[in-house]
Amino acid sequence: MIIIIEGPDGAGKSTMIEEIRQVHLEAGHSPESVQIWRRGPFPEGSNPWTEYVLPLTSLSPSKDWLVLIDRWHVGELVYGPLLRGVSRLSHEQRRWIDGYLKSLGALMIHLTASQEELIRRLAERGDDLIKAEHIPELLAGYADLLTENPRCLVMTRLYDTTGQKVRPTAKAIYTTSKLDAAIALVHQTHPSYSDQPYWEQHAWPS
């Protein structure tokens, strides 16, 4: 399974990823069957292909193998305009990456929380980058890109972590994702089944 956890700072992504990992291990899988990827701020001088496409070329789905990704390409469309006034990823490139992830059977989990709860969590952990005044824009950005409009090609589920215990939610995400991943792969032709890789079948938007 390939599970991407998206959402604003304070939504509980890192905590949820660790809990999902534990649920996977408790299901009888080895620690070697789990990979955790974390995508930080878009580095100066880099490009979307290097950041969001090349790493994916090493992935192929397996029922016993779990890749948990702590924020991927959608975050750039939310945080880029907020922090530097512009996104280094275009919406056309986002759709291309969505299509590639969909072909891999990847799933998107959109974590959110109430504005008040996010502000409380950020204050508690002492975040120096994201301020309370940023929260409404972050919430609106993720809602627009992942839930309110059908812009995301990847199967996406929304979880509100406000007042929720982490372990039951992690179990729900893990169980549901196993079923979703199986359904996604039935309806998609995985790139390994084709003589041509995805990027040869679909032109990368420059």
VEXBA-734109 format. One record per residue (C-alpha): residue number from 1; x, y, z. Coordinates in steps of 0.1 Angstrom, whole numbers. Example, Ala and Ser with C-alpha at 12.3 -4.5 7.8 and 13.67 -1.06 7.14 Angstrom:
<atoms>
+-----+-------+-------+-------+
:   k :     x :     y :     z :
+-----+-------+-------+-------+
:   1 :   123 :   -45 :    78 :
:   2 :   137 :   -11 :    71 :
+-----+-------+-------+-------+
</atoms>
This chain:
<atoms>
+-----+-------+-------+-------+
:   k :     x :     y :     z :
+-----+-------+-------+-------+
:   1 :     0 :     0 :     0 :
:   2 :    10 :    36 :    -7 :
:   3 :    -7 :    60 :    17 :
:   4 :    -1 :    98 :    14 :
:   5 :   -10 :   118 :    45 :
:   6 :   -18 :   154 :    37 :
:   7 :   -31 :   183 :    57 :
:   8 :   -21 :   215 :    75 :
:   9 :     6 :   217 :   103 :
:  10 :    -9 :   205 :   135 :
:  11 :   -34 :   181 :   119 :
:  12 :   -14 :   152 :   134 :
:  13 :     2 :   137 :   103 :
:  14 :    35 :   125 :   119 :
:  15 :    17 :   110 :   149 :
:  16 :    -8 :    93 :   127 :
:  17 :    19 :    78 :   104 :
:  18 :    37 :    63 :   134 :
:  19 :     4 :    48 :   147 :
:  20 :    -4 :    33 :   113 :
:  21 :    31 :    19 :   112 :
:  22 :    25 :     2 :   145 :
:  23 :    -9 :   -12 :   134 :
:  24 :     9 :   -26 :   103 :
:  25 :    35 :   -43 :   125 :
:  26 :     9 :   -56 :   149 :
:  27 :    -8 :   -72 :   119 :
:  28 :    22 :   -95 :   116 :
:  29 :    44 :   -76 :    91 :
:  30 :    81 :   -71 :    95 :
:  31 :    97 :   -36 :   102 :
:  32 :   115 :   -40 :    69 :
:  33 :    81 :   -40 :    51 :
:  34 :    75 :    -3 :    60 :
:  35 :    90 :    28 :    45 :
:  36 :    82 :    63 :    58 :
:  37 :    89 :    92 :    35 :
:  38 :    88 :   129 :    46 :
:  39 :    87 :   158 :    21 :
:  40 :    99 :   191 :    35 :
:  41 :    98 :   225 :    19 :
:  42 :   105 :   227 :   -18 :
:  43 :   143 :   233 :   -20 :
:  44 :   155 :   263 :   -39 :
:  45 :   168 :   253 :   -74 :
:  46 :   149 :   220 :   -75 :
:  47 :   119 :   211 :   -98 :
:  48 :    87 :   192 :   -95 :
:  49 :   100 :   162 :  -115 :
:  50 :   129 :   157 :   -92 :
:  51 :   109 :   163 :   -60 :
:  52 :    77 :   144 :   -67 :
:  53 :    81 :   121 :   -97 :
:  54 :   116 :   105 :   -96 :
:  55 :   111 :    90 :   -61 :
:  56 :    79 :    73 :   -72 :
:  57 :    96 :    54 :   -99 :
:  58 :   110 :    30 :   -73 :
:  59 :    75 :    21 :   -60 :
:  60 :    53 :    -9 :   -68 :
:  61 :    24 :   -20 :   -48 :
:  62 :    24 :   -52 :   -27 :
:  63 :    -1 :   -65 :    -1 :
:  64 :    26 :   -69 :    25 :
:  65 :    45 :   -37 :    18 :
:  66 :    35 :    -2 :    32 :
:  67 :    49 :    32 :    22 :
:  68 :    36 :    60 :    43 :
:  69 :    43 :    95 :    29 :
:  70 :    41 :   125 :    51 :
:  71 :    29 :   152 :    27 :
:  72 :    37 :   151 :   -10 :
:  73 :    29 :   173 :   -40 :
:  74 :    -5 :   188 :   -29 :
:  75 :    12 :   205 :     0 :
:  76 :    33 :   226 :   -24 :
:  77 :     1 :   241 :   -39 :
:  78 :   -11 :   251 :    -4 :
:  79 :    22 :   262 :    13 :
:  80 :    40 :   276 :   -17 :
:  81 :    16 :   306 :   -22 :
:  82 :    13 :   311 :    15 :
:  83 :    50 :   312 :    24 :
:  84 :    66 :   325 :    -8 :
:  85 :    37 :   339 :   -29 :
:  86 :    38 :   313 :   -56 :
:  87 :    37 :   275 :   -60 :
:  88 :    66 :   258 :   -78 :
:  89 :    41 :   232 :   -90 :
:  90 :    15 :   239 :  -116 :
:  91 :   -20 :   225 :  -114 :
:  92 :   -14 :   206 :  -146 :
:  93 :    17 :   190 :  -131 :
:  94 :    -3 :   182 :  -100 :
:  95 :   -29 :   164 :  -122 :
:  96 :    -1 :   144 :  -139 :
:  97 :    13 :   133 :  -106 :
:  98 :   -22 :   124 :   -94 :
:  99 :   -25 :   102 :  -124 :
: 100 :     8 :    85 :  -118 :
: 101 :    -1 :    79 :   -81 :
: 102 :   -35 :    66 :   -91 :
: 103 :   -18 :    41 :  -115 :
: 104 :     2 :    29 :   -85 :
: 105 :   -29 :    23 :   -64 :
: 106 :   -19 :    51 :   -40 :
: 107 :   -44 :    65 :   -15 :
: 108 :   -46 :   100 :    -1 :
: 109 :   -56 :   106 :    36 :
: 110 :   -66 :   142 :    42 :
: 111 :   -62 :   150 :    79 :
: 112 :   -77 :   181 :    93 :
: 113 :   -88 :   196 :   127 :
: 114 :  -108 :   226 :   138 :
: 115 :   -92 :   260 :   135 :
: 116 :   -92 :   264 :   173 :
: 117 :   -75 :   230 :   177 :
: 118 :   -48 :   236 :   152 :
: 119 :   -40 :   270 :   168 :
: 120 :   -38 :   252 :   202 :
: 121 :   -15 :   225 :   189 :
: 122 :     8 :   249 :   171 :
: 123 :    11 :   271 :   202 :
: 124 :    18 :   240 :   223 :
: 125 :    46 :   228 :   202 :
: 126 :    60 :   263 :   195 :
: 127 :    59 :   264 :   157 :
: 128 :    81 :   292 :   144 :
: 129 :    70 :   291 :   107 :
: 130 :    32 :   287 :   107 :
: 131 :    13 :   313 :   127 :
: 132 :   -23 :   313 :   139 :
: 133 :   -32 :   338 :   112 :
: 134 :   -21 :   312 :    85 :
: 135 :   -46 :   285 :    97 :
: 136 :   -77 :   297 :    79 :
: 137 :   -59 :   298 :    46 :
: 138 :   -43 :   264 :    51 :
: 139 :   -77 :   248 :    60 :
: 140 :   -93 :   265 :    30 :
: 141 :   -65 :   255 :     6 :
: 142 :   -66 :   218 :    16 :
: 143 :  -104 :   217 :    15 :
: 144 :  -104 :   232 :   -19 :
: 145 :   -78 :   209 :   -34 :
: 146 :   -88 :   176 :   -17 :
: 147 :  -125 :   175 :    -7 :
: 148 :  -147 :   203 :   -19 :
: 149 :  -140 :   199 :   -56 :
: 150 :  -132 :   167 :   -75 :
: 151 :   -97 :   179 :   -84 :
: 152 :   -78 :   150 :   -69 :
: 153 :   -76 :   119 :   -91 :
: 154 :   -62 :    98 :   -62 :
: 155 :   -88 :    81 :   -39 :
: 156 :   -91 :   105 :    -9 :
: 157 :  -106 :   101 :    25 :
: 158 :  -111 :   128 :    51 :
: 159 :  -104 :   124 :    88 :
: 160 :  -110 :   151 :   114 :
: 161 :   -86 :   146 :   143 :
: 162 :  -103 :   171 :   166 :
: 163 :  -110 :   154 :   199 :
: 164 :  -103 :   119 :   184 :
: 165 :   -80 :    93 :   198 :
: 166 :   -51 :    85 :   175 :
: 167 :   -51 :    47 :   177 :
: 168 :   -87 :    40 :   166 :
: 169 :   -84 :    64 :   138 :
: 170 :   -51 :    48 :   127 :
: 171 :   -67 :    14 :   127 :
: 172 :   -97 :    27 :   107 :
: 173 :   -73 :    43 :    81 :
: 174 :   -52 :    11 :    78 :
: 175 :   -82 :   -12 :    74 :
: 176 :  -100 :    10 :    50 :
: 177 :   -69 :    17 :    30 :
: 178 :   -63 :   -20 :    25 :
: 179 :   -97 :   -24 :     8 :
: 180 :   -93 :     9 :   -11 :
: 181 :   -59 :    -1 :   -24 :
: 182 :   -72 :   -35 :   -37 :
: 183 :  -101 :   -17 :   -54 :
: 184 :   -79 :     9 :   -69 :
: 185 :   -55 :   -16 :   -84 :
: 186 :   -84 :   -37 :   -99 :
: 187 :   -96 :    -6 :  -118 :
: 188 :   -61 :     6 :  -128 :
: 189 :   -34 :    -9 :  -150 :
: 190 :    -2 :    -8 :  -129 :
: 191 :    28 :     6 :  -148 :
: 192 :    47 :   -27 :  -145 :
: 193 :    21 :   -44 :  -167 :
: 194 :    29 :   -21 :  -196 :
: 195 :    59 :   -20 :  -219 :
: 196 :    59 :    17 :  -216 :
: 197 :    63 :    36 :  -182 :
: 198 :    36 :    61 :  -173 :
: 199 :    58 :    91 :  -183 :
: 200 :    61 :    77 :  -218 :
: 201 :    24 :    73 :  -221 :
: 202 :    15 :   107 :  -207 :
: 203 :    35 :   138 :  -216 :
: 204 :    49 :   157 :  -186 :
: 205 :    34 :   193 :  -186 :
: 206 :    63 :   217 :  -185 :
+-----+-------+-------+-------+
</atoms>
